Amino acid sequence: MTEAGLDALLIPPSADLRYLTGYDAHALERLTLLVLPAEGEATLIVPRLERPAAEASPASGMGVKLVDHDDGTDPYQLLRTVLAGPVRAVGLGNRMWAEQVLALRAALPGAEQRLAGAVLAGLRLRKSPAEVEALRRAGRAIDAVHAHMAEWLRPGRTEAMVAADIAAAIRAAGHATVEFTIVAAGPNAASPHHGVSDRVIRPGEPVVVDIGGRMPDGYCSDSTRTYSVGEPPVDFLAYYSVLREAQHAAVAAVRPGVTAEAVDAAARDVIAAAGYGDAFLHRTGHGIGLDGHEDPYIVAGNSTPLEPGMAFSVEPGVYLAGRHGARIEDIVVCTAGGVDRLNTIDTGLVVL
């Protein structure tokens, strides 16, 4: 914080708060705010009715001082007593609500507001061994769901029906919450973030299944596989083999010192060389941890060199509008020796 020129970090309920304190706080209109000065003790401002939850969290055992506020009072005035001395610049949680940003500006009128990510992103970017193991458990849990896809994915059922079965299985596999269930069949598979619909799945259709949840410890899973309900179209098979080659090439490119954009290029170059470059509509990947999407982003223009502990998805796709599409996604971790693939199920097309 000192190197970044910040006098304090102001962190609302978020993955940042959970990362720093272990407190998984609710994001409410009532203010919850970790005040972390560059020097001095940390203070957690909480609504009085949330104090028991804060006291039961790991934050209470970390030397974090708890200060509560009653309904009807102005909690932002507490900052003037919590932060002693001049405050020239503060780092706000990157995903703080705008109403809180403006209220903090009024409470600390002389303080420049910057992003706390200038300090926290570099810490969260490199996962500890314990965090990697948490992501590995999440990967095993979501792999177990994909392993049972044949039980739910059948002709005559709707995407929504299949998604409901998947959501129940995500919880049964050990996740605390279901974060998303994309079941995109036939032409819907050409939309990367389709979601689900009441469309009936037909014989011979490719189906993209992109699913993820959050484990009790807060770490996320995310994995995509593409299935075919019966024998798929010939033109689909032609590009699926290209996609699989591209995904494997990108995973193999991961090692310390390689840039994020080079991993993106490893996948994109294979797809473009086969004539499907315009059908690859998105970046190759995103970081994952306590947030489902976080740094590093595996995208052209990101020259960040990979370091051991960086965890992210590798998920190239090919999407032919009005026809069908495919995506293959694994979560991987950069290691000192190369890459550790946390999703271990096969990437081949599964014909059901």
C-alpha atoms as one frame of an Amber mdcrd trajectory, in Angstrom:
protein
   0.000   0.000   0.000   2.833   2.349   0.818   4.507   1.620  -2.510   1.195
   2.297  -4.275   0.834   5.624  -2.480  -2.358   4.617  -0.664  -3.136   5.563
   2.923  -5.898   2.957   3.274  -7.884   0.269   1.508 -11.676   0.405   1.830
 -13.103  -3.033   1.003 -16.846  -3.853   0.875 -18.353  -7.372   0.853 -16.565
  -9.110  -1.996 -14.041 -11.780  -2.836 -11.390  -9.253  -1.760 -12.903  -9.085
   1.725 -13.071 -12.853   1.958  -9.489 -13.160   0.702  -8.178 -10.728   3.330
 -10.252 -11.745   6.345 -12.172 -14.953   5.634 -15.434 -13.069   6.184 -18.043
 -13.944   3.538 -20.253 -10.917   4.131 -23.573 -10.158   2.480 -23.640  -7.216
   0.086 -26.450  -5.083   1.501 -27.615  -1.481   1.476 -26.336  -1.355   5.070
 -22.616  -0.580   5.048 -20.073  -3.313   5.690 -16.547  -2.019   5.101 -13.057
  -3.196   5.934 -10.878  -0.176   6.643  -7.273  -1.245   6.265  -4.791   1.605
   6.822  -1.219   1.427   5.578  -0.223   1.826   9.225  -2.276   0.919  12.266
  -4.997  -1.611  13.035  -7.625  -2.850  10.624 -11.257  -2.062  11.402 -14.362
  -3.794  10.124 -17.432  -1.564  10.097 -20.617  -3.652  10.171 -24.337  -3.156
  10.735 -25.242  -4.062  14.309 -27.473  -6.931  13.178 -24.520  -8.386  11.194
 -22.068  -8.203  14.110 -22.660 -11.812  15.258 -21.792 -13.103  11.785 -18.642
 -10.966  11.697 -17.638 -12.158  15.173 -18.117 -15.788  14.081 -15.914 -15.304
  11.011 -12.128 -15.713  10.853 -11.837 -11.915  10.859 -12.466 -11.760  14.591
  -9.422 -13.916  15.290  -7.091 -11.835  13.108  -6.889  -8.749  15.296  -9.466
  -6.888  13.227 -11.375  -4.382  15.354 -15.166  -4.535  14.943 -17.217  -1.339
  14.954 -20.975  -1.544  14.442 -23.618   0.991  13.493 -27.358   1.227  14.098
 -30.049   1.640  11.484 -30.815   5.299  10.984 -27.273   6.497  11.694 -24.653
   7.539   9.143 -21.979   4.814   9.109 -19.727   6.809   6.806 -19.032   9.271
   9.628 -17.216   6.440  11.436 -14.378   6.780   8.935 -13.353  10.059  10.485
 -12.641   8.320  13.786 -11.303   5.080  12.325  -8.765   6.810  10.053  -6.529
   9.008  12.143  -4.360  11.633  10.492  -4.440  12.954   6.932  -5.858  10.701
   4.223  -4.595  11.694   0.789  -5.499   8.614  -1.267  -7.612   5.523  -0.652
  -8.026   2.311  -2.633 -11.646   1.290  -3.111 -12.732  -2.278  -3.785 -12.896
  -2.654  -7.560 -16.510  -3.829  -7.489 -17.843  -1.419  -4.893 -21.358  -0.081
  -5.439 -21.512   3.412  -6.907 -23.639   4.693  -4.014 -20.886   3.682  -1.602
 -18.205   5.276  -3.769 -20.059   8.590  -3.727 -20.790   8.421   0.004 -17.118
   7.742   0.733 -16.152  10.673  -1.464 -18.378  12.917   0.647 -17.034  11.475
   3.930 -13.384  11.884   2.844 -13.547  14.939   0.560  -9.807  15.475   0.452
  -8.906  11.902  -0.474  -8.191  10.774  -4.008 -10.104   7.606  -4.846  -8.231
   4.868  -6.682  -8.714   1.130  -7.176  -7.692  -1.295  -4.439  -6.811  -3.708
  -7.218  -3.513  -1.856  -7.567  -2.566  -3.618  -4.319  -4.769  -6.714  -4.161
  -4.691  -7.962  -7.745  -1.002  -8.834  -7.509  -1.623 -10.840  -4.333  -4.674
 -12.706  -5.584  -3.093 -13.305  -8.994  -0.689 -15.910  -7.640  -2.477 -18.705
  -5.813  -0.879 -20.298  -2.774  -0.540 -24.100  -2.646  -3.635 -24.185  -0.422
  -5.595 -22.169  -2.969  -4.478 -24.455  -5.794  -5.726 -27.442  -3.820  -9.039
 -25.668  -3.263  -9.344 -25.127  -7.021  -8.379 -28.767  -7.608 -11.217 -29.909
  -5.328 -13.578 -27.642  -7.231 -12.320 -29.108 -10.511 -12.926 -32.660  -9.325
 -16.425 -31.742  -8.195 -17.459 -30.247 -11.534 -15.785 -33.101 -13.445 -18.026
 -35.484 -11.511 -21.072 -33.646 -12.866 -19.888 -33.884 -16.470 -19.287 -37.613
 -15.963 -23.036 -38.145 -15.499 -24.244 -36.029 -18.431 -25.645 -39.034 -20.294
 -28.269 -39.415 -17.550 -29.843 -36.045 -18.396 -28.914 -35.032 -21.929 -31.357
 -36.788 -24.268 -33.499 -35.955 -27.299 -36.958 -34.702 -26.428 -35.892 -32.925
 -23.248 -35.561 -29.148 -23.091 -32.379 -27.276 -22.280 -34.064 -26.034 -19.102
 -34.879 -29.566 -17.955 -31.274 -30.652 -18.416 -30.008 -27.534 -16.640 -32.224
 -28.258 -13.617 -30.745 -31.758 -13.324 -27.242 -30.356 -13.663 -27.867 -27.723
 -10.976 -28.967 -30.417  -8.509 -25.890 -32.470  -9.363 -23.561 -29.486  -8.871
 -24.820 -29.147  -5.297 -24.699 -32.902  -4.731 -21.062 -32.930  -5.883 -20.109
 -30.647  -2.987 -20.650 -27.105  -4.218 -22.304 -24.620  -1.881 -23.920 -22.697
  -4.744 -24.638 -23.078  -8.446 -23.122 -20.131 -10.323 -24.233 -20.924 -13.882
 -25.568 -23.687 -16.132 -25.277 -23.145 -19.865 -27.006 -25.837 -21.916 -26.953
 -24.693 -25.542 -28.220 -27.105 -28.193 -28.140 -26.900 -31.974 -28.142 -23.292
 -33.209 -28.144 -22.042 -29.605 -24.634 -23.512 -29.270 -23.439 -20.759 -31.614
 -24.076 -18.208 -28.814 -21.234 -18.477 -26.257 -23.340 -17.186 -23.331 -26.711
 -18.575 -24.403 -27.799 -19.831 -20.967 -30.855 -22.113 -21.249 -34.271 -22.061
 -22.917 -37.359 -24.209 -23.357 -36.110 -25.381 -26.742 -36.364 -29.161 -27.167
 -33.079 -30.930 -27.870 -33.194 -32.829 -31.168 -31.345 -35.936 -32.365 -27.980
 -35.221 -33.992 -27.525 -31.828 -32.321 -24.279 -30.663 -30.716 -24.817 -29.323
 -27.176 -22.405 -27.015 -25.344 -22.549 -27.545 -21.565 -20.690 -24.876 -19.567
 -21.208 -25.236 -15.813 -19.726 -23.983 -12.578 -20.328 -23.487  -8.892 -18.777
 -22.163  -5.723 -17.395 -24.528  -3.100 -17.985 -23.993   0.646 -14.512 -22.456
   0.939 -15.434 -19.888  -1.724 -13.317 -21.202  -4.605 -14.990 -21.625  -7.979
 -15.298 -24.332 -10.590 -15.832 -23.786 -14.303 -15.704 -26.382 -17.050 -17.132
 -26.721 -20.550 -17.570 -29.833 -22.624 -19.418 -30.260 -25.915 -21.671 -33.253
 -26.460 -23.638 -34.625 -29.373 -27.032 -36.238 -28.940 -26.578 -38.895 -31.594
 -24.280 -38.604 -34.593 -23.399 -34.949 -35.235 -23.290 -33.124 -38.587 -20.204
 -33.689 -40.733 -19.319 -29.981 -40.787 -19.372 -29.957 -36.987 -16.918 -32.853
 -36.768 -14.576 -30.986 -39.115 -14.097 -28.054 -36.790 -14.389 -29.942 -33.498
 -11.105 -31.699 -34.212  -9.507 -28.292 -34.924 -10.916 -26.902 -31.681  -9.559
 -29.782 -29.647  -6.126 -29.324 -31.196  -6.252 -25.602 -30.405  -7.270 -26.160
 -26.787  -4.477 -28.685 -26.254  -1.962 -26.327 -27.889  -2.929 -23.490 -25.546
  -2.681 -25.700 -22.449   0.726 -26.945 -23.610   1.922 -23.344 -24.084   1.483
 -22.528 -20.390   4.734 -22.111 -18.477   6.488 -19.375 -16.497   7.553 -16.392
 -18.585   5.115 -17.015 -21.425   2.721 -14.100 -21.768  -1.028 -14.363 -21.383
  -1.483 -13.179 -24.964   0.886 -15.890 -26.222  -1.384 -18.555 -24.721  -4.334
 -16.896 -26.464  -2.387 -16.916 -29.726  -1.512 -20.613 -29.340  -5.204 -21.453
 -29.548  -6.235 -18.728 -31.980  -3.533 -19.494 -34.538  -4.651 -23.114 -34.887
  -8.286 -22.104 -35.364  -7.430 -19.325 -37.809  -5.166 -21.564 -39.870  -8.070
 -23.960 -40.376 -10.289 -21.126 -41.639 -12.421 -20.614 -38.532 -10.717 -17.511
 -37.127 -13.805 -15.311 -37.459 -15.849 -17.928 -35.580 -13.701 -17.694 -32.422
 -15.617 -14.844 -30.788 -14.006 -14.349 -27.371 -10.753 -14.429 -25.415  -9.150
 -17.775 -24.655  -9.531 -17.569 -20.898  -9.964 -15.799 -17.591  -8.449 -16.117
 -14.147 -10.375 -17.958 -11.454 -10.280 -18.191  -7.676 -12.669 -16.628  -5.182
 -14.149 -14.837  -8.203 -15.301 -16.776 -11.215 -13.650 -14.184 -13.469 -10.499
 -12.423 -12.271  -6.930 -11.732 -13.391  -5.136 -12.924 -15.432  -7.170 -12.636
 -18.618  -5.851 -14.774 -21.475  -6.421 -12.346 -24.293  -4.586 -10.507 -27.063
  -2.968  -7.365 -25.693  -2.260  -8.790 -22.233   1.525  -8.961 -22.074   1.590
 -10.140 -18.434   4.171 -12.938 -18.092   2.770 -16.048 -16.459   4.091 -16.951
 -13.011   3.746 -20.089 -10.884   0.433 -20.022  -9.058  -1.556 -18.199 -11.724
  -4.813 -20.090 -12.333  -7.061 -19.537 -15.339  -9.337 -21.153 -17.893  -8.313
 -22.273 -21.363 -11.536 -22.288 -23.387 -11.363 -21.620 -27.120 -14.563 -21.993
 -29.104 -15.927 -22.093 -32.637 -19.413 -20.716 -33.289 -21.270 -20.892 -36.613
 -24.322 -18.619 -36.401 -27.628 -20.352 -37.122 -26.024 -23.799 -37.202 -24.085
 -24.960 -34.126 -20.960 -24.353 -32.051 -18.461 -25.924 -29.670 -16.231 -24.979
 -26.735 -13.727 -26.920 -24.622 -12.684 -25.497 -21.260 -10.231 -26.601 -18.586
  -8.923 -24.750 -15.538  -5.129 -24.850 -15.410  -2.431 -23.558 -13.075   0.979
 -22.343 -14.166   3.658 -24.231 -12.216   7.421 -23.912 -11.923   7.733 -26.793
 -14.375   4.929 -25.876 -16.784   1.227 -26.485 -16.319  -1.129 -28.394 -14.036
  -4.535 -29.206 -15.566  -7.180 -29.211 -12.830  -9.989 -30.643 -14.983  -8.947
 -34.155 -15.886 -11.869 -35.553 -17.913 -11.215 -36.182 -21.589 -11.716 -33.349
 -24.060 -12.963 -35.561 -26.881 -16.475 -35.224 -28.260 -18.915 -37.373 -26.281
 -21.646 -38.827 -28.483 -24.619 -39.781 -26.320
